[in-house]
Amino acid sequence: MKSFITAIGLMVTLALCAQERKFDTNKKWTSERPDGHAPISVMGDHVHGKGELMLSYRYMYMNMSDLKSGSDGANFQDALANYMVTPTTMPMNMHMLGGMYAPSNKITLMAMVNLISMEMEHITRMGGTFTTTASGFGDTQISALYKIMDKNRHVVHARLGLSIPTGSISEQDVTPASAPNAIELPYPMQIGTGTFDPNLAATYLFQGSVFSYGGQLSSVFRLGKNDREYALGTRFAIDNWFGYKLTDWFSLAASLGHVWSSDIKGIDPNLNPMMVITADTENSGGNILKVGLGFNLYVPDGPLKDIRFGFEFGHPLYQDLNGIQLKNNETLTLGLQYSL
């Protein structure tokens, strides 16, 4: 299934690129069109010219519900046969503020902070229900993008970044077993990672008269373990997106991405892995194939020139999760970008 989807994506890309051959390839790629940026969920997709500054705001909603064991569906009774508690849903809201500045035509600097709020609903083996919540500022992202090539509407750039552990890894809440005292929440309910995380990416962009394509390979690594004696898994991702410019101010976008993440290394001594599936590190990591559909709006002139709005709806096509976990469902991302 995954190989078939990848092959179809490759054939569509080659066919569309072939149709664009008659287009004037002597011109350079430009961001001054609605599909000049990737779908709003993609980070670090473009670079800027010397002296340019871009400010951005993104809102992301992610929802997880029901369970999966590997690539198969699982019910709550499957989890409660081995654990006292299982989560049933986990919605998360994220607000992200970012900035990009180019000190030269080759280098663009990028930084991002985010505010996260999430809740997790649970059911116990005895049939009771309860909810835990966590919110606060997450880890801070800084990175540098280097333009490797910009020729004939083809652009290649690389990214080197670092995630700084400014988010909390000691979030607590009251559960029926701990009442009236608050106890530390499991790994998915912690806002930060607690580790310095280098990240690398390479991005390729192509632009035709009305069609555009982008591809990005990215990875996140963990440097050691945090103060709670664990580290989240290494993450690798490949993202592909296709844009179609309908007018000078509006374009449609489709994306296809695959994420691989390894399981959590180490164990938080404050968590009991037999209590709830989210406290057991065996139930972490996996791979997800996802698709997204959206649009970009761009103001090419007038008093609102260079303001952008993007929207994307994402949903998994395939999931193979380690152990038993909440399955990923829909993701909504929208954002504003303004270049100075």
C-alpha positions in Angstrom: 0.0 0.0 0.0 2.7 2.5 1.0 4.8 1.6 -2.1 1.8 2.0 -4.4 1.0 5.5 -3.0 4.6 6.5 -3.3 4.8 5.3 -6.9 1.6 7.1 -7.8 2.9 10.3 -6.2 6.2 10.0 -8.2 4.3 9.4 -11.5 2.0 12.4 -11.0 5.0 14.6 -10.2 6.9 13.5 -13.3 3.8 14.0 -15.5 3.2 17.5 -14.2 6.8 18.5 -14.5 6.8 17.2 -18.1 3.9 19.5 -18.9 5.8 22.5 -17.5 8.9 22.0 -19.8 7.7 24.5 -22.3 7.6 27.1 -19.5 10.4 29.7 -19.4 12.9 28.0 -17.1 15.4 30.9 -17.3 13.4 32.7 -14.6 14.1 32.1 -10.9 11.8 30.6 -8.3 9.7 33.3 -6.6 7.8 33.5 -3.3 5.6 36.3 -4.7 2.7 34.0 -5.6 0.2 32.1 -3.5 2.0 28.8 -4.0 5.3 30.4 -3.3 5.0 28.9 0.2 4.4 25.3 1.2 1.2 24.2 3.0 1.0 26.1 6.3 1.8 22.9 8.3 5.3 22.7 6.7 8.1 24.5 8.6 11.3 25.9 7.1 10.1 25.4 3.5 11.6 28.6 2.0 14.4 31.1 2.4 14.4 35.0 2.1 16.4 37.6 0.3 18.9 39.8 2.2 17.3 42.1 4.7 13.8 40.5 4.5 11.9 39.8 7.7 8.8 37.5 8.0 6.6 37.2 11.0 4.1 34.3 11.4 1.3 33.0 13.6 0.0 29.4 13.3 -2.8 27.6 15.1 -2.8 23.9 15.0 -5.5 21.5 16.3 -4.6 17.8 16.6 -6.9 15.0 17.8 -6.2 11.5 18.9 -9.0 9.0 19.8 -9.6 5.3 20.0 -6.7 2.8 20.0 -4.4 0.9 17.7 -2.2 -2.0 18.3 0.4 -2.0 15.5 -1.6 -1.3 12.4 -4.8 -3.0 13.7 -7.6 -1.4 15.6 -7.9 -2.2 19.3 -10.7 -1.6 21.8 -10.5 -0.2 25.3 -11.0 -3.7 26.8 -7.8 -4.9 25.1 -5.9 -2.2 26.9 -7.7 -2.7 30.3 -6.8 -6.4 30.3 -3.2 -5.3 31.0 -3.5 -1.8 32.5 -5.7 -0.2 35.1 -6.4 2.8 32.9 -6.5 3.7 29.3 -6.9 7.0 27.5 -9.9 7.4 25.1 -9.3 10.8 23.5 -6.5 13.5 23.5 -7.2 16.8 21.7 -4.3 19.3 21.6 -4.2 23.0 20.7 -1.0 24.8 19.7 -0.4 28.5 19.1 3.0 29.2 17.3 4.7 32.5 16.9 7.7 32.5 14.5 10.1 34.9 12.8 12.5 34.6 9.8 15.3 37.0 9.0 17.8 36.9 6.2 21.2 38.6 7.0 22.3 37.6 3.5 20.9 36.1 0.3 22.4 32.7 1.3 21.4 32.5 5.0 18.0 32.8 6.6 17.6 32.6 10.4 14.4 31.2 12.0 13.0 31.1 15.5 9.7 29.8 16.9 8.0 29.7 20.3 4.7 27.9 21.0 1.9 27.7 23.6 0.3 24.3 24.1 -2.8 23.1 25.8 -4.0 19.5 25.8 -6.4 17.2 27.7 -6.7 13.5 27.9 -9.9 11.6 28.8 -9.6 8.2 30.5 -11.6 5.2 31.4 -10.7 2.9 34.3 -11.0 -0.9 34.5 -13.9 -0.4 37.0 -15.7 1.8 34.4 -15.0 5.2 35.9 -13.9 8.2 33.8 -11.7 11.2 34.4 -9.8 13.9 32.5 -6.3 15.4 33.0 -5.1 18.6 31.4 -1.7 20.4 30.9 -0.8 23.7 29.3 2.1 26.1 29.0 5.0 27.2 26.7 6.7 24.4 24.8 10.3 24.1 23.7 11.9 26.9 21.7 13.1 26.3 18.1 16.0 28.1 16.5 17.6 27.3 13.1 19.6 28.5 10.2 18.7 27.8 6.5 21.3 27.9 3.8 20.5 28.3 0.2 22.5 25.7 -1.9 21.0 26.3 -5.3 18.6 28.7 -7.0 18.5 28.2 -10.8 15.9 27.8 -13.5 13.0 27.7 -11.0 14.7 25.0 -8.9 15.8 25.8 -5.3 17.6 23.6 -2.8 18.3 24.6 0.8 19.5 22.9 4.0 18.5 23.6 7.6 20.4 23.1 10.8 18.4 23.7 14.0 18.2 23.2 17.7 15.2 22.7 20.0 15.9 24.3 23.4 14.1 22.6 26.3 12.0 25.5 27.7 8.9 23.4 28.0 7.9 21.7 31.2 8.4 17.9 31.8 6.9 18.0 35.3 3.2 18.6 34.6 0.9 17.3 37.2 -2.9 16.7 37.7 -5.2 15.0 40.1 -6.5 11.5 39.2 -9.0 9.2 41.0 -6.1 7.1 42.4 -4.1 10.2 43.7 -7.0 12.4 44.9 -6.7 14.9 46.5 -3.1 15.1 45.5 -1.7 15.8 42.1 0.7 13.4 40.5 3.1 13.6 37.5 1.4 13.0 34.2 2.6 10.4 31.6 4.9 11.2 28.7 2.4 12.4 26.1 1.0 15.0 28.5 4.3 16.7 29.1 4.7 20.0 27.2 8.4 19.8 26.6 11.1 17.2 25.9 13.6 18.1 28.5 16.5 17.6 26.1 18.4 19.7 23.6 17.3 18.3 20.2 19.4 19.0 17.0 17.3 18.9 13.8 18.4 18.6 10.2 16.5 19.1 7.0 16.9 19.4 3.2 14.3 21.0 1.0 13.8 21.0 -2.8 11.4 23.4 -4.6 10.3 23.5 -8.2 8.0 26.1 -9.7 6.2 26.2 -13.1 3.8 28.6 -14.6 0.8 27.4 -12.5 2.2 24.3 -10.8 4.7 24.0 -8.0 6.2 21.1 -6.0 8.2 20.8 -2.9 9.9 18.0 -1.0 11.6 17.9 2.4 13.6 15.4 4.3 13.9 16.1 8.0 15.1 14.5 11.2 15.2 15.2 15.0 17.7 13.7 17.4 17.9 13.8 21.2 21.1 14.7 23.1 21.2 12.4 26.1 18.3 12.0 28.6 16.4 14.7 30.5 16.2 15.2 34.3 13.4 12.6 34.4 15.9 10.0 33.0 14.3 9.5 29.6 14.5 10.8 26.1 11.8 10.9 23.4 12.4 8.9 20.2 14.4 10.0 17.2 12.2 11.3 14.4 12.5 11.1 10.6 10.1 12.5 8.1 9.6 13.0 4.4 7.1 15.5 3.2 5.9 16.2 -0.4 3.5 18.9 -1.5 1.9 20.1 -4.7 0.5 23.5 -5.4 -1.7 24.8 -8.2 -2.0 28.5 -8.7 -5.6 29.4 -9.7 -5.1 33.2 -9.6 -2.4 35.6 -8.5 -3.8 35.5 -5.0 -5.2 32.0 -4.5 -3.7 28.5 -4.8 -4.8 24.9 -3.9 -2.4 22.5 -2.1 -2.1 18.8 -1.5 0.5 17.1 0.6 1.7 13.5 1.3 4.1 12.8 4.2 5.5 9.9 6.2 6.8 10.1 9.7 8.9 7.5 11.5 9.7 7.8 15.3 11.5 5.4 17.6 10.3 4.6 21.1 11.1 6.5 24.3 14.5 5.6 25.7 14.7 5.3 29.5 12.0 5.4 32.2 10.7 8.2 34.3 10.9 6.8 37.9 7.8 8.8 38.9 5.6 6.8 36.5 4.1 3.4 37.0 4.1 1.6 33.6 1.5 -0.9 34.8 -1.1 1.8 35.6 -1.9 3.4 32.2 -0.7 2.6 28.6 0.7 6.2 28.3 3.1 5.5 31.2 4.6 2.4 29.5 7.5 3.3 27.1 6.8 0.2 25.1 3.7 2.0 23.8 5.6 4.8 22.0 6.9 5.4 18.5 5.7 4.0 15.2 5.2 5.3 11.6 2.4 7.3 10.1 1.5 8.0 6.4 -0.6 11.2 6.2 -2.3 13.3 3.5 -3.3 16.9 3.6 -5.5 19.3 1.6 -5.6 23.0 1.8 -5.2 26.4 0.2 -3.0 29.5 0.3 -4.1 33.2 0.0 -1.5 35.8 -0.9 -2.0 39.6 -1.3 0.2 40.7 -4.3 -0.4 44.4 -4.0 -2.2 47.2 -2.2 -2.1 48.2 1.5 -2.1 44.5 2.6 0.7 43.5 0.2 2.7 40.4 1.3 0.2 39.2 3.8 -0.5 35.4 3.5 -3.2 33.1 5.0 -2.9 29.4 4.8 -5.2 26.5 5.8 -4.7 22.7 5.7 -6.7 19.7 6.8 -4.6 16.6 7.4 -5.6 13.0 8.1 -3.6 9.7 8.4 -3.8 7.2 5.6 -1.9 4.4 7.4 -0.6 4.0 11.0 1.7 1.3 12.4 2.2 2.1 16.1 4.4 0.4 18.7 2.5 -1.4 21.4 -1.0 -0.1 22.0 -1.6 3.7 21.6 -4.2 6.3 20.9 -4.5 6.6 17.1 -3.9 9.8 15.2 -7.0 11.4 13.6 -7.6 14.8 12.0 -5.2 17.8 12.1 -6.2 21.4 11.3 -3.6 24.0 10.7 -4.2 27.7 9.8 -1.8 30.6 9.9 -0.9 34.2 8.9 2.4 35.3 7.5 3.6 38.8 6.8 6.8 39.8 5.1 8.6 43.1 5.6 
